[in-house]
Amino acid sequence: EVVLTQSPGTLSLSPGERATLSCRASQSVSSDYLAWYQQKPGQAPRLLVYGASSRATGIPDRFSGSGSGTDFTLTISRLEPEDFAVYYCQQYGGTPLYSFGQGTKLEIK
Amino acid sequence: EVQLLESGGGLVQPGGSLRLSCADSGFAFNSYVMSWVRQAPGKGLEYVSVISGGGNTIYYADSVRGRFTISRDNSNNRVYLQMNTLRDDDTAVYYCAKGSTVVRPFDYWGQGTVVTVSS
């Protein structure tokens, strides 16, 4: 079973700063089937990145994903006020078919 | 613009049943994999079930297998989640989501419907 662990649990930064979020898998994620989602309060999640590093349609280029195997990173190069939210990583295609990390809350410092 | 609209949530007693529905306003509904994902109050996301475009491939999370049944009506662009033998820990916002294949993330999400299991 693939278990995803995200760190840190909470990240406090200021607008304009760079954010680095980590997602570690308990075993190798097949074909780098790793996605990142953003969720704001009271809203549904929004797909940001899939295939570890491909941006979804309409996602600004300040969002970038990287990594392979068991270690993945979401980087937001320069934080905008609207980027403060909770971020989840997800593996798809493994066992179980889908699983999510517990989330990282990105808050304004 | 793709729109997914869930309905059918509400308050139900433990052991009871509920049927959720999700209407898709997009095109080529039968080409997409449809899923249900839930989020307990203040918690993270949990995959519940997925059904392929033709309805012949279905998966369930261990936590709901044997109690929940996913189905779809491609003539009406709808997917359903029949939930039986509900427990307190099934309380959550239930999201409908779609993707292009089973081995793909969820590209589009509905706004969710709230299910509360309580006596």
HADDOCK unambig.tbl for C-alpha pairs under 7 A between the chains (distance, minus, plus):
assign (segid A and resid 35 and name CA) (segid B and resid 105 and name CA) 6.51 0.50 0.50
assign (segid A and resid 43 and name CA) (segid B and resid 111 and name CA) 6.50 0.50 0.50
assign (segid A and resid 44 and name CA) (segid B and resid 109 and name CA) 6.36 0.50 0.50
assign (segid A and resid 44 and name CA) (segid B and resid 110 and name CA) 6.70 0.50 0.50
assign (segid A and resid 44 and name CA) (segid B and resid 111 and name CA) 5.42 0.50 0.50
assign (segid A and resid 47 and name CA) (segid B and resid 106 and name CA) 6.96 0.50 0.50
assign (segid A and resid 47 and name CA) (segid B and resid 107 and name CA) 5.95 0.50 0.50
assign (segid A and resid 50 and name CA) (segid B and resid 105 and name CA) 6.80 0.50 0.50
assign (segid A and resid 92 and name CA) (segid B and resid 103 and name CA) 5.89 0.50 0.50
assign (segid A and resid 92 and name CA) (segid B and resid 104 and name CA) 6.36 0.50 0.50
assign (segid A and resid 92 and name CA) (segid B and resid 105 and name CA) 6.45 0.50 0.50
assign (segid A and resid 93 and name CA) (segid B and resid 103 and name CA) 5.03 0.50 0.50
assign (segid A and resid 98 and name CA) (segid B and resid 47 and name CA) 6.36 0.50 0.50
assign (segid A and resid 99 and name CA) (segid B and resid 46 and name CA) 6.99 0.50 0.50
assign (segid A and resid 99 and name CA) (segid B and resid 47 and name CA) 6.63 0.50 0.50
assign (segid A and resid 100 and name CA) (segid B and resid 45 and name CA) 6.34 0.50 0.50
assign (segid A and resid 100 and name CA) (segid B and resid 46 and name CA) 6.76 0.50 0.50
assign (segid A and resid 102 and name CA) (segid B and resid 44 and name CA) 5.53 0.50 0.50
assign (segid A and resid 103 and name CA) (segid B and resid 44 and name CA) 6.55 0.50 0.50
